[in-house]
Amino acid sequence: MQRNKGKIKIHCILHADFETPGYYETWAEKNGLECAITHIAKNEVLPTTNDFDVLLCMGGPQSPRQIELYPYLKDEITLIKNAIANGKKVLGVCLGAQLIAESYGAKTEKSPHKEIGVFPLSLTDDGKTDPFINHFPEQFQSSHWHHDMPGIPPEAKILAQSQGCPRQIVCFSPRVYGFQCHLELNQHRMHWLIQHCPADLAPARYVQEPETILSQDYDSINLHLDIFLQKFIFSRE
């Protein structure tokens, strides 16, 4: 993507080739914003906080509950801490949301249920009044692909939950949000996950068949994210 001088700069941290920015990158392109990418698992050099306005940390197969196996995640947690301390906006998706919580000292926990597929979320009372997600219906569909969930520091608010996981969207601060769910996926990206993570599809209460996963309406899911990003990224708060 071409650099747009004077425009908001987004920097995305990837943890696996098959977990791409998805609609986050699509949205940035639609709005003419730069979205630089670092593949941290490939030992690419992390940015400094001078390099971006918004830090976007994506998902991946790694788990902070086994952080000693992935020492580069400690470097990412340090980057997140620095970004927050410098007033940058920070978004985390799945693993990224867990790493944000870790940066606040809240440890990642195993979710009550593994969720793979598309299942409904429900807004909490805090979610219904949150300025960046109050456009979501009280119940809405979202994509999922996770085993863990973020810890919740004392100052954080849970904005949405599902039957399988009580921590789906979290506001850590007005400039820091975490999405355990995947609002950015579409059929193509779900197909990649199915290809690369077949073991995750072992039958369970909240695990759908590949045919069901690939038949979902991802455009409507992406639209909720589109509006969130429009409000969150361009907010002057």
N, C-alpha and C positions, 0 to 999 in steps of 0.2 A: 504494500500500500504506500502511496506517495505521502511524504511528510507535508502537513499543512501548518505552516508557520503561524503561531499565535493560537492555534486550536488546541483543545483538550487532548492530552496524550494518554493513551491507555497502554499499560504493559501487562501482558498475559504470561503467566507461568504455567507451562505444560508439564505433566508427569508421565505421559504415555502418548505415543503417536495416535492411538485410536480414541483418545479423549480430547477432542479438539475444542476450540472456543465455540464452535457452532453458531447459534444465533447471536451470541455476543459480538462475534466478528462481523456477522451480517449487518447487525445494527450499526456498528461503528462505520462500516463502509457506506451504508445508507446516509449517514449523517456527516460524511466527509472527515472522520476523525482517524488519527493514526492509532494503529493497534500493533505494537511491536510484540514479539514473542520470544521467550527464552525456554528452551528444552532443558529443564534442570536435571533430569535423569541422564542426560547425555553430557553432563559436566560443562554445559555452557555457562558463561560468566553471568551472574545475576546483575541486574541494574542497580544503580543507586537511587535514592529518593529524588535526586535532581532530574532523573530521566523520565519521570511520569507524573501525571496528576491523579490517575486512578490505577490501582493495582488490582488485577484480576487473577485469582489463584484457582485453577481448574481442578477437576477430579483426577483420579488415578487408582491403580490397583494397590498402591502402598497403604499402610495403616500406621498412624501415629502411635497406636498401641504396641507397635514393634519398631519403634523409631531407631533403635540401634542397628537395624538392618538397612536403614536408609539415612545415613548421616547427613546427606544434603538437605533433608527436611529441616534439620536444625538451623541451617543457613537461611532457609526460607522463612522460618519462624522469626529469626532475627530481622530479616528484611521487613516482615509484616509489622513487627514492633516499631521499627524505625519509621515506617510509613505512617503508622498511627500517631506516633510522637510528633511527626512533622505535619500533621493535619491533612494528610492525603486521604482520599476516598479509597476504601478497600472493599472488594467483593470476593467472597469465597464460595466455590461450588463443590459440594460433596467433601472430598478430601480437603479442598481449600477452606471450606467452612470449619472443618475440624482443626486445621492449622491456625486459623484465626483464634479459635477458642484456646488453643494451646498457648498462643502468644499472650493471652490474658491470664494464663495459669490454670485454665480449666481443662482437665484431661479428657481425651476422647474415650467414649464408652461404646460397648457393643450395643447395637440397636435391639429392642425386644424381638424384632422380626427382620429378616432379610427381605428387601423389597426389590423386585426386578419386574419392570413393566410399567403400565400406566394405571394409577389408582388415585382416588380423590383425596384432596386436602380440605381441611376446614380451618377457617380463620379463627383465631382466639379473639377475646375482647380487645387485647392490645393490637392485634392485626387489623381489626375493623376500624381503628382510629389512627393507624400509622399513616403518615402523609404519603409514603411512597408505594404502599400496597393496598390502600383503601379502595382502589378501583377493582380489586379482585372480588368475584362473588364470594358469598359466605362459604360455599363449597364449589370446588373447581378441580378439574383433572390436571395431573402432572405426571411427567415421566420420573422413573426411579431406577437407580442401579446402585445399591449400597448394602453394606453389612453393619457399618458403624454409624455413630451419630456424634455431633459435637458436644463437648462439655458446656455447661452454662455458668459463666461467672456471675457474681451477684448483681451487677448492673445491667445485665442483658435481659431482653424481653423475647419470649417465644411468640411469634406472630402467626404461625400456622403449624398444624399437626395432621397426622394421618392415623388410621387405625393401626398401622404397623409400626409407626415411629412417632414419638411425641415431640420431636424437635426437627421440624422441617424448614421453617424460615425463622431466622433469628436476627434481631437488631441488637448488635453489641454496643453501638453508639450511633448518633445521627449520621455519621460518615462511614460506618462499618457494618456491613450486612453479610449474613451467611445463608446459603441455600443448600440444605442437604439434598433436596430434590433437584431434578435436572429440567429446567424450563427451556433449555437451549437446544434440546435434541430434536431430530426429525427421523424419518424412516431410514434414510441413508446412514446416519450416524448410529442409529440403533442396530442396523445390520452389521456395522463394524464391531460393535460391542458383542453381539451374538457370535460373530466369527472368532473374536479374540478371547472371549471369556466363557466358553461353553460350560465349564464346570459350575458357573454361577446359576445355570438354568436347571439344576437338580430340583425336582418337585418340592414345593413348600407352600405354605398358606398364601403368601403374597409373592409368588413367582408365576408369571404367565408363560404360556407356550410362545415360541417364536412367531408363529402365525398370528396370534393375538396381538403381540407387541407391534408387529409391522403393519397392522390394519388400523392403527389409531389415527385420530385427527391431531397432528402435531402443529398445524397452522394456528389453531385456536390457543394452544398452550404457548406457542411462541409470542402470540399477540399480548398475553398478560405480561411477559417479560419485556416486550417492546415498550409498553407504557411505563413499566417500572423504571427502565433505563432512561427513558426520556425525562422522567421526573427526578430520578436520583442523580444522574450524571450532570444535568444542567442546573441542579439546585445550587444556590449560592450559600446555603447554610453550611 
